[in-house]
Amino acid sequence: MSLNDSLKSLQEIDFNDIDFNNIGSWPGAVKVIAGTLLLVVVLALGYNFHLKDLQAELERKQGEEVTLKGQFSKKAFEAANLEAYKEQMQEMELSFGALLKQLPSDTEVPGLLEDITRTGLGSGLEFEEIKLLPEAAQQFYIELPIQIKVVGAYHDLATFVSGVASLPRIVTLHDFELVPAKGGEGSSTLQMSILAKTYRYNDKGEQP
């Protein structure tokens, strides 16, 4: 039957005469249309209830694949450079150990004060004050502030600061203050107030 014949026979059908309880008696054109509609409905329902979930699962797996590939590349790079990382860690441990050795213990603080005093006197300065201030605990170390007041010429003061910074133990200098020395009007004598800080390792876990 040609398409034109099917359309012509479809136009001649009176749908009021169709018995929905007896599908076998339907005209051929109606059966074709009903079968096509049924196929479309089945395909649509199959996509919504099955294929749609499979598509979402596929997209999720594809996303996981990209993530896993990135993790694999990272792990492969780390594995290839593992020996280099180990060497760097050993170097860091040695450097950290060397820094810890520069932190004075409690018993070495008097010796450090003597070193600072000797450096100042060797620079031609006169000490007005050198005293320890209360300790300040930090997370990994403890600060030991030392208040220093010295009198001398500008270049001698600069030599003293350089000498203190060059001591074998870690000493940092803060809060510089330079004023003319008392009774030194008309001369180049200056009074310098400075806060030196040295450090010791917080091995007892003292809290700030």
MODELLER restraints for C-alpha pairs under 7 A, 6 or more apart:
rsr = mdl.restraints
at = mdl.atoms
rsr.add(forms.Gaussian(group=physical.xy_distance, feature=features.Distance(at['CA:6:A'], at['CA:29:A']), mean=6.08, stdev=0.5))
rsr.add(forms.Gaussian(group=physical.xy_distance, feature=features.Distance(at['CA:10:A'], at['CA:29:A']), mean=6.06, stdev=0.5))
rsr.add(forms.Gaussian(group=physical.xy_distance, feature=features.Distance(at['CA:18:A'], at['CA:26:A']), mean=6.54, stdev=0.5))
rsr.add(forms.Gaussian(group=physical.xy_distance, feature=features.Distance(at['CA:100:A'], at['CA:201:A']), mean=6.92, stdev=0.5))
rsr.add(forms.Gaussian(group=physical.xy_distance, feature=features.Distance(at['CA:102:A'], at['CA:168:A']), mean=6.98, stdev=0.5))
rsr.add(forms.Gaussian(group=physical.xy_distance, feature=features.Distance(at['CA:102:A'], at['CA:169:A']), mean=4.85, stdev=0.5))
rsr.add(forms.Gaussian(group=physical.xy_distance, feature=features.Distance(at['CA:102:A'], at['CA:170:A']), mean=5.87, stdev=0.5))
rsr.add(forms.Gaussian(group=physical.xy_distance, feature=features.Distance(at['CA:103:A'], at['CA:169:A']), mean=6.35, stdev=0.5))
rsr.add(forms.Gaussian(group=physical.xy_distance, feature=features.Distance(at['CA:103:A'], at['CA:170:A']), mean=6.36, stdev=0.5))
rsr.add(forms.Gaussian(group=physical.xy_distance, feature=features.Distance(at['CA:103:A'], at['CA:199:A']), mean=5.45, stdev=0.5))
rsr.add(forms.Gaussian(group=physical.xy_distance, feature=features.Distance(at['CA:103:A'], at['CA:200:A']), mean=4.68, stdev=0.5))
rsr.add(forms.Gaussian(group=physical.xy_distance, feature=features.Distance(at['CA:103:A'], at['CA:201:A']), mean=6.44, stdev=0.5))
rsr.add(forms.Gaussian(group=physical.xy_distance, feature=features.Distance(at['CA:104:A'], at['CA:169:A']), mean=6.86, stdev=0.5))
rsr.add(forms.Gaussian(group=physical.xy_distance, feature=features.Distance(at['CA:104:A'], at['CA:199:A']), mean=6.49, stdev=0.5))
rsr.add(forms.Gaussian(group=physical.xy_distance, feature=features.Distance(at['CA:104:A'], at['CA:200:A']), mean=5.27, stdev=0.5))
rsr.add(forms.Gaussian(group=physical.xy_distance, feature=features.Distance(at['CA:105:A'], at['CA:200:A']), mean=5.83, stdev=0.5))
rsr.add(forms.Gaussian(group=physical.xy_distance, feature=features.Distance(at['CA:116:A'], at['CA:164:A']), mean=6.30, stdev=0.5))
rsr.add(forms.Gaussian(group=physical.xy_distance, feature=features.Distance(at['CA:119:A'], at['CA:160:A']), mean=6.21, stdev=0.5))
rsr.add(forms.Gaussian(group=physical.xy_distance, feature=features.Distance(at['CA:119:A'], at['CA:163:A']), mean=6.24, stdev=0.5))
rsr.add(forms.Gaussian(group=physical.xy_distance, feature=features.Distance(at['CA:119:A'], at['CA:164:A']), mean=6.82, stdev=0.5))
rsr.add(forms.Gaussian(group=physical.xy_distance, feature=features.Distance(at['CA:120:A'], at['CA:160:A']), mean=5.47, stdev=0.5))
rsr.add(forms.Gaussian(group=physical.xy_distance, feature=features.Distance(at['CA:123:A'], at['CA:156:A']), mean=5.44, stdev=0.5))
rsr.add(forms.Gaussian(group=physical.xy_distance, feature=features.Distance(at['CA:123:A'], at['CA:159:A']), mean=6.17, stdev=0.5))
rsr.add(forms.Gaussian(group=physical.xy_distance, feature=features.Distance(at['CA:123:A'], at['CA:160:A']), mean=5.69, stdev=0.5))
rsr.add(forms.Gaussian(group=physical.xy_distance, feature=features.Distance(at['CA:124:A'], at['CA:152:A']), mean=6.95, stdev=0.5))
rsr.add(forms.Gaussian(group=physical.xy_distance, feature=features.Distance(at['CA:124:A'], at['CA:156:A']), mean=6.28, stdev=0.5))
rsr.add(forms.Gaussian(group=physical.xy_distance, feature=features.Distance(at['CA:125:A'], at['CA:150:A']), mean=6.28, stdev=0.5))
rsr.add(forms.Gaussian(group=physical.xy_distance, feature=features.Distance(at['CA:125:A'], at['CA:151:A']), mean=5.66, stdev=0.5))
rsr.add(forms.Gaussian(group=physical.xy_distance, feature=features.Distance(at['CA:125:A'], at['CA:152:A']), mean=4.93, stdev=0.5))
rsr.add(forms.Gaussian(group=physical.xy_distance, feature=features.Distance(at['CA:125:A'], at['CA:156:A']), mean=6.77, stdev=0.5))
rsr.add(forms.Gaussian(group=physical.xy_distance, feature=features.Distance(at['CA:126:A'], at['CA:150:A']), mean=5.47, stdev=0.5))
rsr.add(forms.Gaussian(group=physical.xy_distance, feature=features.Distance(at['CA:126:A'], at['CA:151:A']), mean=5.14, stdev=0.5))
rsr.add(forms.Gaussian(group=physical.xy_distance, feature=features.Distance(at['CA:126:A'], at['CA:152:A']), mean=6.51, stdev=0.5))
rsr.add(forms.Gaussian(group=physical.xy_distance, feature=features.Distance(at['CA:127:A'], at['CA:149:A']), mean=6.11, stdev=0.5))
rsr.add(forms.Gaussian(group=physical.xy_distance, feature=features.Distance(at['CA:127:A'], at['CA:150:A']), mean=4.43, stdev=0.5))
rsr.add(forms.Gaussian(group=physical.xy_distance, feature=features.Distance(at['CA:127:A'], at['CA:151:A']), mean=6.45, stdev=0.5))
rsr.add(forms.Gaussian(group=physical.xy_distance, feature=features.Distance(at['CA:128:A'], at['CA:149:A']), mean=5.31, stdev=0.5))
rsr.add(forms.Gaussian(group=physical.xy_distance, feature=features.Distance(at['CA:128:A'], at['CA:150:A']), mean=5.45, stdev=0.5))
rsr.add(forms.Gaussian(group=physical.xy_distance, feature=features.Distance(at['CA:129:A'], at['CA:148:A']), mean=5.48, stdev=0.5))
rsr.add(forms.Gaussian(group=physical.xy_distance, feature=features.Distance(at['CA:129:A'], at['CA:149:A']), mean=4.89, stdev=0.5))
rsr.add(forms.Gaussian(group=physical.xy_distance, feature=features.Distance(at['CA:129:A'], at['CA:150:A']), mean=6.95, stdev=0.5))
rsr.add(forms.Gaussian(group=physical.xy_distance, feature=features.Distance(at['CA:130:A'], at['CA:146:A']), mean=6.77, stdev=0.5))
rsr.add(forms.Gaussian(group=physical.xy_distance, feature=features.Distance(at['CA:130:A'], at['CA:147:A']), mean=5.55, stdev=0.5))
rsr.add(forms.Gaussian(group=physical.xy_distance, feature=features.Distance(at['CA:130:A'], at['CA:148:A']), mean=4.49, stdev=0.5))
rsr.add(forms.Gaussian(group=physical.xy_distance, feature=features.Distance(at['CA:130:A'], at['CA:149:A']), mean=6.47, stdev=0.5))
rsr.add(forms.Gaussian(group=physical.xy_distance, feature=features.Distance(at['CA:131:A'], at['CA:146:A']), mean=5.59, stdev=0.5))
rsr.add(forms.Gaussian(group=physical.xy_distance, feature=features.Distance(at['CA:131:A'], at['CA:147:A']), mean=5.41, stdev=0.5))
rsr.add(forms.Gaussian(group=physical.xy_distance, feature=features.Distance(at['CA:131:A'], at['CA:148:A']), mean=6.82, stdev=0.5))
rsr.add(forms.Gaussian(group=physical.xy_distance, feature=features.Distance(at['CA:132:A'], at['CA:145:A']), mean=6.06, stdev=0.5))
rsr.add(forms.Gaussian(group=physical.xy_distance, feature=features.Distance(at['CA:132:A'], at['CA:146:A']), mean=4.55, stdev=0.5))
rsr.add(forms.Gaussian(group=physical.xy_distance, feature=features.Distance(at['CA:132:A'], at['CA:147:A']), mean=6.37, stdev=0.5))
rsr.add(forms.Gaussian(group=physical.xy_distance, feature=features.Distance(at['CA:133:A'], at['CA:144:A']), mean=6.97, stdev=0.5))
rsr.add(forms.Gaussian(group=physical.xy_distance, feature=features.Distance(at['CA:133:A'], at['CA:145:A']), mean=5.28, stdev=0.5))
rsr.add(forms.Gaussian(group=physical.xy_distance, feature=features.Distance(at['CA:133:A'], at['CA:146:A']), mean=5.80, stdev=0.5))
rsr.add(forms.Gaussian(group=physical.xy_distance, feature=features.Distance(at['CA:133:A'], at['CA:147:A']), mean=6.90, stdev=0.5))
rsr.add(forms.Gaussian(group=physical.xy_distance, feature=features.Distance(at['CA:134:A'], at['CA:145:A']), mean=6.99, stdev=0.5))
rsr.add(forms.Gaussian(group=physical.xy_distance, feature=features.Distance(at['CA:135:A'], at['CA:142:A']), mean=6.68, stdev=0.5))
rsr.add(forms.Gaussian(group=physical.xy_distance, feature=features.Distance(at['CA:135:A'], at['CA:143:A']), mean=5.62, stdev=0.5))
rsr.add(forms.Gaussian(group=physical.xy_distance, feature=features.Distance(at['CA:135:A'], at['CA:144:A']), mean=4.93, stdev=0.5))
rsr.add(forms.Gaussian(group=physical.xy_distance, feature=features.Distance(at['CA:135:A'], at['CA:145:A']), mean=6.65, stdev=0.5))
rsr.add(forms.Gaussian(group=physical.xy_distance, feature=features.Distance(at['CA:136:A'], at['CA:142:A']), mean=5.71, stdev=0.5))
rsr.add(forms.Gaussian(group=physical.xy_distance, feature=features.Distance(at['CA:136:A'], at['CA:143:A']), mean=5.06, stdev=0.5))
rsr.add(forms.Gaussian(group=physical.xy_distance, feature=features.Distance(at['CA:136:A'], at['CA:144:A']), mean=6.77, stdev=0.5))
rsr.add(forms.Gaussian(group=physical.xy_distance, feature=features.Distance(at['CA:136:A'], at['CA:208:A']), mean=6.84, stdev=0.5))
rsr.add(forms.Gaussian(group=physical.xy_distance, feature=features.Distance(at['CA:137:A'], at['CA:143:A']), mean=6.24, stdev=0.5))
rsr.add(forms.Gaussian(group=physical.xy_distance, feature=features.Distance(at['CA:137:A'], at['CA:206:A']), mean=6.41, stdev=0.5))
rsr.add(forms.Gaussian(group=physical.xy_distance, feature=features.Distance(at['CA:137:A'], at['CA:207:A']), mean=6.18, stdev=0.5))
rsr.add(forms.Gaussian(group=physical.xy_distance, feature=features.Distance(at['CA:137:A'], at['CA:208:A']), mean=4.54, stdev=0.5))
rsr.add(forms.Gaussian(group=physical.xy_distance, feature=features.Distance(at['CA:138:A'], at['CA:207:A']), mean=6.82, stdev=0.5))
rsr.add(forms.Gaussian(group=physical.xy_distance, feature=features.Distance(at['CA:138:A'], at['CA:208:A']), mean=5.03, stdev=0.5))
rsr.add(forms.Gaussian(group=physical.xy_distance, feature=features.Distance(at['CA:139:A'], at['CA:207:A']), mean=6.79, stdev=0.5))
rsr.add(forms.Gaussian(group=physical.xy_distance, feature=features.Distance(at['CA:139:A'], at['CA:208:A']), mean=6.70, stdev=0.5))
rsr.add(forms.Gaussian(group=physical.xy_distance, feature=features.Distance(at['CA:140:A'], at['CA:201:A']), mean=6.48, stdev=0.5))
rsr.add(forms.Gaussian(group=physical.xy_distance, feature=features.Distance(at['CA:140:A'], at['CA:202:A']), mean=5.22, stdev=0.5))
rsr.add(forms.Gaussian(group=physical.xy_distance, feature=features.Distance(at['CA:141:A'], at['CA:199:A']), mean=6.51, stdev=0.5))
rsr.add(forms.Gaussian(group=physical.xy_distance, feature=features.Distance(at['CA:141:A'], at['CA:200:A']), mean=5.71, stdev=0.5))
rsr.add(forms.Gaussian(group=physical.xy_distance, feature=features.Distance(at['CA:141:A'], at['CA:201:A']), mean=4.51, stdev=0.5))
rsr.add(forms.Gaussian(group=physical.xy_distance, feature=features.Distance(at['CA:141:A'], at['CA:202:A']), mean=4.32, stdev=0.5))
rsr.add(forms.Gaussian(group=physical.xy_distance, feature=features.Distance(at['CA:142:A'], at['CA:199:A']), mean=5.55, stdev=0.5))
rsr.add(forms.Gaussian(group=physical.xy_distance, feature=features.Distance(at['CA:142:A'], at['CA:200:A']), mean=5.36, stdev=0.5))
rsr.add(forms.Gaussian(group=physical.xy_distance, feature=features.Distance(at['CA:142:A'], at['CA:201:A']), mean=6.24, stdev=0.5))
rsr.add(forms.Gaussian(group=physical.xy_distance, feature=features.Distance(at['CA:142:A'], at['CA:202:A']), mean=5.73, stdev=0.5))
rsr.add(forms.Gaussian(group=physical.xy_distance, feature=features.Distance(at['CA:143:A'], at['CA:197:A']), mean=6.34, stdev=0.5))
rsr.add(forms.Gaussian(group=physical.xy_distance, feature=features.Distance(at['CA:143:A'], at['CA:198:A']), mean=5.99, stdev=0.5))
rsr.add(forms.Gaussian(group=physical.xy_distance, feature=features.Distance(at['CA:143:A'], at['CA:199:A']), mean=4.73, stdev=0.5))
rsr.add(forms.Gaussian(group=physical.xy_distance, feature=features.Distance(at['CA:143:A'], at['CA:200:A']), mean=6.81, stdev=0.5))
rsr.add(forms.Gaussian(group=physical.xy_distance, feature=features.Distance(at['CA:144:A'], at['CA:197:A']), mean=5.56, stdev=0.5))
rsr.add(forms.Gaussian(group=physical.xy_distance, feature=features.Distance(at['CA:144:A'], at['CA:198:A']), mean=5.24, stdev=0.5))
rsr.add(forms.Gaussian(group=physical.xy_distance, feature=features.Distance(at['CA:144:A'], at['CA:199:A']), mean=5.72, stdev=0.5))
rsr.add(forms.Gaussian(group=physical.xy_distance, feature=features.Distance(at['CA:145:A'], at['CA:195:A']), mean=6.64, stdev=0.5))
rsr.add(forms.Gaussian(group=physical.xy_distance, feature=features.Distance(at['CA:145:A'], at['CA:196:A']), mean=5.80, stdev=0.5))
rsr.add(forms.Gaussian(group=physical.xy_distance, feature=features.Distance(at['CA:145:A'], at['CA:197:A']), mean=4.45, stdev=0.5))
rsr.add(forms.Gaussian(group=physical.xy_distance, feature=features.Distance(at['CA:145:A'], at['CA:198:A']), mean=6.55, stdev=0.5))
rsr.add(forms.Gaussian(group=physical.xy_distance, feature=features.Distance(at['CA:146:A'], at['CA:195:A']), mean=5.76, stdev=0.5))
rsr.add(forms.Gaussian(group=physical.xy_distance, feature=features.Distance(at['CA:146:A'], at['CA:196:A']), mean=5.02, stdev=0.5))
rsr.add(forms.Gaussian(group=physical.xy_distance, feature=features.Distance(at['CA:146:A'], at['CA:197:A']), mean=6.01, stdev=0.5))
rsr.add(forms.Gaussian(group=physical.xy_distance, feature=features.Distance(at['CA:147:A'], at['CA:194:A']), mean=6.30, stdev=0.5))
rsr.add(forms.Gaussian(group=physical.xy_distance, feature=features.Distance(at['CA:147:A'], at['CA:195:A']), mean=4.82, stdev=0.5))
rsr.add(forms.Gaussian(group=physical.xy_distance, feature=features.Distance(at['CA:147:A'], at['CA:196:A']), mean=6.40, stdev=0.5))
rsr.add(forms.Gaussian(group=physical.xy_distance, feature=features.Distance(at['CA:148:A'], at['CA:193:A']), mean=5.81, stdev=0.5))
rsr.add(forms.Gaussian(group=physical.xy_distance, feature=features.Distance(at['CA:148:A'], at['CA:194:A']), mean=5.36, stdev=0.5))
rsr.add(forms.Gaussian(group=physical.xy_distance, feature=features.Distance(at['CA:148:A'], at['CA:195:A']), mean=6.11, stdev=0.5))
rsr.add(forms.Gaussian(group=physical.xy_distance, feature=features.Distance(at['CA:149:A'], at['CA:191:A']), mean=6.99, stdev=0.5))
rsr.add(forms.Gaussian(group=physical.xy_distance, feature=features.Distance(at['CA:149:A'], at['CA:192:A']), mean=5.63, stdev=0.5))
rsr.add(forms.Gaussian(group=physical.xy_distance, feature=features.Distance(at['CA:149:A'], at['CA:193:A']), mean=4.50, stdev=0.5))
rsr.add(forms.Gaussian(group=physical.xy_distance, feature=features.Distance(at['CA:149:A'], at['CA:194:A']), mean=6.48, stdev=0.5))
rsr.add(forms.Gaussian(group=physical.xy_distance, feature=features.Distance(at['CA:150:A'], at['CA:191:A']), mean=5.78, stdev=0.5))
rsr.add(forms.Gaussian(group=physical.xy_distance, feature=features.Distance(at['CA:150:A'], at['CA:192:A']), mean=5.42, stdev=0.5))
rsr.add(forms.Gaussian(group=physical.xy_distance, feature=features.Distance(at['CA:150:A'], at['CA:193:A']), mean=6.73, stdev=0.5))
rsr.add(forms.Gaussian(group=physical.xy_distance, feature=features.Distance(at['CA:151:A'], at['CA:181:A']), mean=6.73, stdev=0.5))
rsr.add(forms.Gaussian(group=physical.xy_distance, feature=features.Distance(at['CA:151:A'], at['CA:189:A']), mean=6.76, stdev=0.5))
rsr.add(forms.Gaussian(group=physical.xy_distance, feature=features.Distance(at['CA:151:A'], at['CA:190:A']), mean=5.59, stdev=0.5))
rsr.add(forms.Gaussian(group=physical.xy_distance, feature=features.Distance(at['CA:151:A'], at['CA:191:A']), mean=4.42, stdev=0.5))
rsr.add(forms.Gaussian(group=physical.xy_distance, feature=features.Distance(at['CA:151:A'], at['CA:192:A']), mean=6.25, stdev=0.5))
rsr.add(forms.Gaussian(group=physical.xy_distance, feature=features.Distance(at['CA:152:A'], at['CA:189:A']), mean=5.12, stdev=0.5))
rsr.add(forms.Gaussian(group=physical.xy_distance, feature=features.Distance(at['CA:152:A'], at['CA:190:A']), mean=5.48, stdev=0.5))
rsr.add(forms.Gaussian(group=physical.xy_distance, feature=features.Distance(at['CA:152:A'], at['CA:191:A']), mean=6.65, stdev=0.5))
rsr.add(forms.Gaussian(group=physical.xy_distance, feature=features.Distance(at['CA:153:A'], at['CA:188:A']), mean=5.84, stdev=0.5))
rsr.add(forms.Gaussian(group=physical.xy_distance, feature=features.Distance(at['CA:153:A'], at['CA:189:A']), mean=4.82, stdev=0.5))
rsr.add(forms.Gaussian(group=physical.xy_distance, feature=features.Distance(at['CA:153:A'], at['CA:190:A']), mean=5.95, stdev=0.5))
rsr.add(forms.Gaussian(group=physical.xy_distance, feature=features.Distance(at['CA:154:A'], at['CA:190:A']), mean=6.67, stdev=0.5))
rsr.add(forms.Gaussian(group=physical.xy_distance, feature=features.Distance(at['CA:165:A'], at['CA:171:A']), mean=6.20, stdev=0.5))
rsr.add(forms.Gaussian(group=physical.xy_distance, feature=features.Distance(at['CA:165:A'], at['CA:172:A']), mean=6.89, stdev=0.5))
rsr.add(forms.Gaussian(group=physical.xy_distance, feature=features.Distance(at['CA:170:A'], at['CA:198:A']), mean=5.94, stdev=0.5))
rsr.add(forms.Gaussian(group=physical.xy_distance, feature=features.Distance(at['CA:171:A'], at['CA:196:A']), mean=6.48, stdev=0.5))
rsr.add(forms.Gaussian(group=physical.xy_distance, feature=features.Distance(at['CA:171:A'], at['CA:197:A']), mean=5.55, stdev=0.5))
rsr.add(forms.Gaussian(group=physical.xy_distance, feature=features.Distance(at['CA:171:A'], at['CA:198:A']), mean=4.67, stdev=0.5))
rsr.add(forms.Gaussian(group=physical.xy_distance, feature=features.Distance(at['CA:172:A'], at['CA:196:A']), mean=5.68, stdev=0.5))
rsr.add(forms.Gaussian(group=physical.xy_distance, feature=features.Distance(at['CA:172:A'], at['CA:197:A']), mean=5.20, stdev=0.5))
rsr.add(forms.Gaussian(group=physical.xy_distance, feature=features.Distance(at['CA:172:A'], at['CA:198:A']), mean=6.52, stdev=0.5))
rsr.add(forms.Gaussian(group=physical.xy_distance, feature=features.Distance(at['CA:173:A'], at['CA:194:A']), mean=6.88, stdev=0.5))
rsr.add(forms.Gaussian(group=physical.xy_distance, feature=features.Distance(at['CA:173:A'], at['CA:195:A']), mean=5.81, stdev=0.5))
rsr.add(forms.Gaussian(group=physical.xy_distance, feature=features.Distance(at['CA:173:A'], at['CA:196:A']), mean=4.51, stdev=0.5))
rsr.add(forms.Gaussian(group=physical.xy_distance, feature=features.Distance(at['CA:173:A'], at['CA:197:A']), mean=6.29, stdev=0.5))
rsr.add(forms.Gaussian(group=physical.xy_distance, feature=features.Distance(at['CA:174:A'], at['CA:194:A']), mean=6.16, stdev=0.5))
rsr.add(forms.Gaussian(group=physical.xy_distance, feature=features.Distance(at['CA:174:A'], at['CA:195:A']), mean=5.04, stdev=0.5))
rsr.add(forms.Gaussian(group=physical.xy_distance, feature=features.Distance(at['CA:174:A'], at['CA:196:A']), mean=6.16, stdev=0.5))
rsr.add(forms.Gaussian(group=physical.xy_distance, feature=features.Distance(at['CA:175:A'], at['CA:194:A']), mean=5.57, stdev=0.5))
rsr.add(forms.Gaussian(group=physical.xy_distance, feature=features.Distance(at['CA:175:A'], at['CA:195:A']), mean=5.84, stdev=0.5))
rsr.add(forms.Gaussian(group=physical.xy_distance, feature=features.Distance(at['CA:176:A'], at['CA:193:A']), mean=5.96, stdev=0.5))
rsr.add(forms.Gaussian(group=physical.xy_distance, feature=features.Distance(at['CA:176:A'], at['CA:194:A']), mean=4.77, stdev=0.5))
rsr.add(forms.Gaussian(group=physical.xy_distance, feature=features.Distance(at['CA:177:A'], at['CA:192:A']), mean=5.55, stdev=0.5))
rsr.add(forms.Gaussian(group=physical.xy_distance, feature=features.Distance(at['CA:177:A'], at['CA:193:A']), mean=5.08, stdev=0.5))
rsr.add(forms.Gaussian(group=physical.xy_distance, feature=features.Distance(at['CA:177:A'], at['CA:194:A']), mean=6.42, stdev=0.5))
rsr.add(forms.Gaussian(group=physical.xy_distance, feature=features.Distance(at['CA:178:A'], at['CA:190:A']), mean=6.52, stdev=0.5))
rsr.add(forms.Gaussian(group=physical.xy_distance, feature=features.Distance(at['CA:178:A'], at['CA:191:A']), mean=5.71, stdev=0.5))
rsr.add(forms.Gaussian(group=physical.xy_distance, feature=features.Distance(at['CA:178:A'], at['CA:192:A']), mean=4.62, stdev=0.5))
rsr.add(forms.Gaussian(group=physical.xy_distance, feature=features.Distance(at['CA:178:A'], at['CA:193:A']), mean=6.61, stdev=0.5))
rsr.add(forms.Gaussian(group=physical.xy_distance, feature=features.Distance(at['CA:179:A'], at['CA:190:A']), mean=5.75, stdev=0.5))
rsr.add(forms.Gaussian(group=physical.xy_distance, feature=features.Distance(at['CA:179:A'], at['CA:191:A']), mean=5.33, stdev=0.5))
rsr.add(forms.Gaussian(group=physical.xy_distance, feature=features.Distance(at['CA:179:A'], at['CA:192:A']), mean=6.63, stdev=0.5))
rsr.add(forms.Gaussian(group=physical.xy_distance, feature=features.Distance(at['CA:180:A'], at['CA:189:A']), mean=6.41, stdev=0.5))
rsr.add(forms.Gaussian(group=physical.xy_distance, feature=features.Distance(at['CA:180:A'], at['CA:190:A']), mean=4.51, stdev=0.5))
rsr.add(forms.Gaussian(group=physical.xy_distance, feature=features.Distance(at['CA:180:A'], at['CA:191:A']), mean=5.79, stdev=0.5))
rsr.add(forms.Gaussian(group=physical.xy_distance, feature=features.Distance(at['CA:181:A'], at['CA:189:A']), mean=5.76, stdev=0.5))
rsr.add(forms.Gaussian(group=physical.xy_distance, feature=features.Distance(at['CA:181:A'], at['CA:190:A']), mean=4.66, stdev=0.5))
rsr.add(forms.Gaussian(group=physical.xy_distance, feature=features.Distance(at['CA:181:A'], at['CA:191:A']), mean=4.79, stdev=0.5))
